[in-house]
Amino acid sequence: MTKKRKRYPDLNQKLERPWCFYCERDFDDLKILISHQKAKHFKCEKCGRRLNTAGGLNVHMTQVHKEQLNQVENAIAGRGGLDIEIFGMEGVPPEIIDQHNQQVTQQHFADERARQQATGNPTRGSGMNGTANKRAKKNETLEEIQERAEKFRIDRANGVLPPPAAEVKLEPTPPAAQPFASPPGSFPPGQFPPGAAPPAQPGSIPGGSGLPQRPGFGAPPPGAFPPNGAPAGADFNASLDDLIADAQKPPTAETPAEKKSKKDKNIKLVFFDDIVSPEEKMALLPRYAEFARV
Amino acid sequence: MSSQFELAQNPTDPISAVKFAPNSSSRLLVSSWDRNVYLYDTLAEPGGKLLQKFEHSAPVLDVCFGRDDNEAFSAGMDWEVRRIDLDSGAQTVLSTHSAGVRNVFYSAPHNLLVSSSWDSTLHLHDLSQPGEFSTVALPAKAFSLTASPTKLVVAMANRSVNIYEMDMLAQAAQAGGHQDVKPWQQRESSMKYMTRAVSCMPNDAGYASSSIEGRVAVEWFDPSEESQSRKYAFKCHRQTVEGQDVVYPVNALAFHPVHGTFASGGGDGVVALWDAVHKRRIRQYQRFPASVQTIDFSTDGKYVAVGVSPGFEDGSDDVPDGAIKVFIRELSDTEAKGKASKK
């Protein structure tokens, strides 16, 4: 099975997505946008009631809590005003829509460029008429070709290496291919090419372990793991799965622990005691203790 | 239309309890750490009228009305449970604990006065036998006391909660001396932190309790699994300050005598009304100027009194400065009424 190619949405799909006027977040669906606005922007901080619009929340606040709503919660700067009635995508001023569309368009092209740089894949639509990776077509006359052929013959006679061969040598090889690029046997026994983990070097493990060989270059250096997770020798392959599991565990194990400690840290009890009540502590204060019976 | 006002003459030290009279919704008792019990007529004039002040020898931790609007009971750091004749101002000591007395509760149907103390005992006073009382040992210091028509709930240190049957207590009170009354039920608080307050539902079905860690639990008396599985707890009286969750103790709980909803008051100075059955908050009032220490509804459910004063906070050497005031709120007909569950 080959990996399914990731589909990136095109610009039109991105522009069609509903988005929130207050925080510029975009959503798959208008319904989700509306529930987002009710939860994040139109929720009463006093009683948690979710209203449909900022105006509705204002009326609720004045009638129920006798308070004045000054601005919409969680809004980005300049968007918290109550003068505009927003519901989903309705009520968004056209100039703000234009501004948002422009931003989305710019972001879209920036993302595409970044992806193209990272993957080397042609950008969308550049496969047919794009010129990025294409060499200019050479229009040589017969004389020019003959001239080039003549130069080559002279160079070869003089021992000058043809440029194409030099090019091949200079081309960087992907690091993954390194151990194979260097001819086997060119290293003295007991020594390993730099960069390859010694126990993982194919052929260095005596055969008959019964386990399928793993490609040596796929194994991370042992130093990347905590000391307890770095066995050596023939155990290496057997415990590689565990190692990978270990390597993946710390982040997942850390996150809940972190969350928990965060939770603990962020709570401050105004009064904390298991045995002695606030009144008993108050009773010990000198100004009250002097009247207490003993 | 609902309205709110504060009493004009307030105690000078933190307020420990506010209580409405059984037969009048304008007669209010307030006990304070300034060693006084105050009696007000809240409606006599704007800001209420202070009718009388009853001096004690030590800070008063709780007060309650007795058989009628002219009898009151108080408890405090003088270890004594007192009866106060509100007409004459005469005080009689009913019993003496061996530590501060935290709460007093008067049960009209049984003519029984119960006091709970930091000495880990209950004192039962059968008021038809003046001068007599019985002692019931508790497993820990008592922090809060409440009762429904048939059950008495004591919340104690170590998160323990004892539920007694009123009839059993009334019998024990008649017998006098040390009584070994078995609690009808012994429970552990469903919350992780110290219990702060308990209050019974007026319909005798269960009670609400609150903890120092911004939480309120609602449970039912009925020991059947079905009823027990209905119990729940929720967070409240918290505030996010600069990304930190500041958790306040829930100091006060009071059920509305008519609608069966309840109010909670916290160290954050907020009073919220809750519908225990539908698990909904009905409303939350604007923040009071200091911690809410005590809440009481009038017998007809038309008024609510809120005692506001700075509470003891950990890490402080003294009670912080702040407003010491009693607020009276007149409730509109539907203000404390639970809503039918929506949607």
Contacts between the chains, C-beta under 8 A, distances in Angstrom:
chain1	res1	chain2	res2	distance
A	46	B	284	6.1
A	47	B	281	6.5
A	47	B	283	7.3
A	47	B	284	6.4
A	64	B	283	7.4
A	65	B	284	7.9
A	65	B	286	7.4
A	66	B	286	7.0
A	266	B	243	6.3
A	266	B	244	5.0
A	266	B	245	5.3
A	267	B	244	7.3
A	267	B	245	4.7
A	267	B	247	5.8
A	268	B	244	5.5
A	268	B	245	7.0
A	268	B	246	5.0
A	268	B	247	6.6
A	269	B	193	8.0
A	269	B	212	7.0
A	269	B	213	6.0
A	269	B	247	5.0
A	269	B	314	7.2
A	270	B	246	6.6
A	270	B	247	6.5
A	270	B	248	4.9
A	270	B	249	6.4
A	270	B	267	5.2
A	270	B	311	8.0
A	270	B	313	5.3
A	270	B	314	6.9
A	271	B	212	5.0
A	271	B	248	8.0
A	271	B	249	4.9
A	271	B	267	7.0
A	271	B	311	7.5
A	271	B	312	6.8
A	271	B	313	6.0
A	271	B	314	5.1
A	272	B	193	7.7
A	272	B	212	6.9
A	272	B	213	7.9
A	272	B	314	5.4
A	273	B	194	6.5
A	273	B	212	7.5
A	273	B	314	7.1
A	274	B	157	7.6
A	274	B	158	7.5
A	274	B	193	7.7
A	274	B	194	6.1
A	275	B	141	7.9
A	275	B	157	5.3
A	275	B	158	7.3
A	275	B	194	7.8
A	276	B	157	8.0
A	277	B	102	7.9
A	277	B	141	7.6
A	277	B	143	5.2
A	277	B	157	7.4
A	277	B	194	6.8
A	277	B	196	7.7
A	278	B	212	7.7
A	278	B	249	6.9
A	278	B	251	8.0
A	278	B	311	6.0
A	278	B	312	4.1
A	279	B	16	7.6
A	279	B	61	6.3
A	279	B	100	7.8
A	279	B	102	6.7
A	279	B	312	7.5
A	280	B	100	7.4
A	280	B	118	6.4
A	280	B	141	7.8
A	281	B	312	5.2
A	282	B	14	7.4
A	282	B	33	7.1
A	282	B	312	4.6
A	282	B	319	6.2
A	283	B	59	7.1
A	283	B	77	5.7
A	283	B	100	6.0
A	285	B	318	6.0
A	285	B	319	6.9
A	287	B	318	7.7
A	288	B	33	6.1
A	288	B	58	7.8
A	288	B	59	5.2
A	288	B	77	6.8
A	291	B	35	6.3
A	291	B	57	6.5
A	291	B	58	4.2
A	291	B	59	6.3
A	291	B	77	6.5
A	291	B	78	7.5
A	292	B	58	5.6
A	292	B	59	7.6
A	292	B	77	4.4
A	292	B	78	7.6
A	292	B	100	6.9
A	293	B	58	6.4
A	293	B	77	6.8
A	293	B	78	5.1
A	293	B	79	4.8
